[in-house]
Amino acid sequence: MTAAALRGSVWLADEEELTALDWQHTAYRYSPAKHALADIGWPVPVFPNGDYYVHTTSDLRWGTFAHPWQQSLTVWGAELVRTLGAELLTWLPRHAHSR
């Protein structure tokens, strides 16, 4: 899943930086393309593993929100839903409250 999220982010963000938020740690900005080329782990994961996580553009145009107790991932923004959302739906269940 992390690879799918990185692919979608690299394609959509182009040169734009994203913001990664984790309520337990310091937020940071990153370039998905540079991150992919550096081949390093994600300090703030995309899928929940006990904390809330957000990866988003500075204007909140698109991004992801990971919910730890529901073990769910919300994908928003038309572009990201068409790419990452469509890919994830091929192997993850759709939440009952999603459209």
NORURPE-V447478 format. One record per backbone hydrogen bond with DSSP energy under -1.0 kcal/mol. NH is the residue of the N-H (numbers start at 1). CO is the residue of the C=O. If there is no record, write none. Layout:
NH&CO / NH&CO
This chain:
5&1 / 6&2 / 7&3 / 8&4 / 9&5 / 10&6 / 11&7 / 12&8 / 13&9 / 14&10 / 16&13 / 18&30 / 19&56 / 20&28 / 21&54 / 25&22 / 28&20 / 30&18 / 35&31 / 36&32 / 37&33 / 38&34 / 53&66 / 54&21 / 55&64 / 56&19 / 57&62 / 60&57 / 63&76 / 64&55 / 65&74 / 66&53 / 67&72 / 72&67 / 74&65 / 76&63 / 81&77 / 82&78 / 83&79 / 85&80 / 86&81 / 87&83 / 88&84 / 89&85 / 90&87 / 91&88 / 92&88 / 98&95
